[in-house]
Amino acid sequence: MKTYKKILALLMAVAAVGMMAACGSTAEEPAETEDAEVVEATTEEAAAPADAAGFTEYPIFEDEEVAFMNVSAVYFQAVPMSNGNENIEDFDIHLECDVSALENDLGYGVGDWIPYLTVDYQVIHDNGAGDVAAEGTFMVMSASDGPHYGANIALPDADTYKVIFTFHNPEENGYLIHTDAETGPGGLFDEYFADGNLTVEYEGWDYTPMEF
Amino acid sequence: MLKYLVSVTKDLLMPGILLGLLYAYIYQLYGPKGRKILTIGTIAGFAASIVMSVVKNRTRLVDLGMWNVRTFTVSLAALVLFFVFRALAKKGKGGSAVPVLAAILAFTLIFYAMPDIYALPFDFNLGGASLYSTAFFFRLIGFLLGIVVSFLACLAVDHAGKRLSPGLLGGMLSLALIVNGVQQLMKVIQVLLAKRIIPSNHTLFTLAKHSANYSDIFIYITLAVAAVIAIVLLVRSLHVNEPYDNPAQHRKIKAAWRNTRRWCALLLACCVVGVLCLTLFTSLSEKKVELSPPEECEQRGDDLYISFDQVADGHLHRFVYTTDDGVDVRFIIIKKPNGVAYGVGLDACDICGETGYYERNGQVVCSLCDVVMNVNTIGFKGGCNPIVIDYSVENGYIIVPTATLVEHQDEFTR
């Protein structure tokens, strides 16, 4: 029995060391690819609380630029939301679209979140057949790292997906721009939306359902 | 009820069978001493899983993806060592490590499987019903049945497995552990790819994708292992030829096999419930609610007229307009409680699409996400509310222009 106890203690210690090693920086830090660094920087800029390991965003794509907007997409666990959206049982993930301003003449500070957008999303199986796995219009909400456009979606199948975000003119939601020379920023939305809505497409999102 | 029975059984049946196999194997080779060590791992697993469940659900300290990677790393290392030391034990070396490694395997099985189970009753989707409702009661029954089936499967594998020959039991255990190990390895790869800790790799992703999309196969194989054990023992019990010295010994042998047959029957019953959960019960629990048929309404020119009398009862009323493109555009009307206003909107929302709404116990519910609508906010934009449409009220009628329905025809399937 003493031998058992010694081996038990030894192996438990090995297991504990293994777990602690896995807790260490090597496992949790993204690989040092350019993309991963961008994700990390984006997350830090979003001021996620330091103790919020449970709120880990999984990247889809980062820093796609369209007109005056910088667009990134992440996903994480489906989340309950206010105003009757507490039930998350039938959803697999929370899809989030982060939109910040690039250098612009519309009055947005560079890096500011852009409000009053209507953002439609489509998640399509990247198999050439165009089968839509999920689609809809994002809701606007705040998380601990700030405001964003997002939605809980059901995406039960692992696959490679194409993601399409469609951005409507903020004026559709009543957002206005000063047009006089003294107080106006100089630009108008029409200059950017002259050909209709703006879209960002990303192909090659390798997705598997996760336990968050 | 079925939904929670399926959910719990899918989560617990496989670890339950594995745990039973470990107990049977360790008892057969190492007796009560080995069993005690395994029990230490089991109890530690339950204790740690309670802590994990509380920390995960009450704080935001736990990145479950990374914790699963840690748990599976320990489990996979213990699995490799288990096979190494088991091989050494056959040569008379290092056999004492085998029960300890089995204890670590038991710990990781329980530590991974149980936290979600503890949390599940707190997350029952009651559709607005209270904790003292039949809705909660039925969900609880499904939840508890899942636990009972998995526990009984564990006990039955343990009791029946001990009657197998060491070689066959060891083979069955190895197969079940390898299947579990492969699934754990695939889950590790899924997390590492999703977090970009390892760079995108087509082969790895393909493996991870198929293991995720066909994850039930791992449970089926484990159920097959359990079923084979039961069937082998049932067949063997028909041809008992153990030697005995007197009638009392003969009766004892017969009683022992009768007991084994009962455990085998129980094990097969658990396997049948497991298969039903993966097939019939899953499809039944995912069955969509049938929407009530649309009602008639009067069309005058380019407008649809619905009289107040038709919709004044406070219930949900569904109407449909077929556009020139052949699209059936549905819309709903409900009289709001405590007032004279009516909620009017499409039978579709921005989030869940055209799945529609139905009435359950006087409440309006989205048939896809089961969100209970606040009837007073129907007609306002946002959340899972019906998409807002133009309408007017005149001379006791709600008037819906067909133009607004045509405008929204893309929300509905052609």
Interface residues (C-beta under 8 A of the other chain):
Chain A: M1 T3 Y4 I7 L8 L11 M12 V14 A15 G18 M19 A22 C23 A27 E28 E29 P30 A31 T33 D35 A36 V39 P49 D51 A52 A53 G54 F55 T56 Y58 P59 M81 N83 G84 N85 E86 N87 E89 D90 F91 E135 G136 T137 M139 A151 N152 A154 D157 A158 D159 T160 D206 Y207 T208 P209 M210 E211 F212
Chain B: K33 I37 I40 K56 T59 R60 L61 V62 D63 L64 G65 M66 N68 V69 R70 T71 T73 V74 A77 A78 L81 S96 A97 P99 V100 L101 A103 I104 F107 D123 N125 K187 Q190 V191 L193 A194 K195 R196 I197 I198 P199 S200 F205 A208 K209 H210 A212 N213 D350 I351 C352 G353 L368 C369 D370 V371 V372 M373 N374 T377 G382 G383 C384 N385
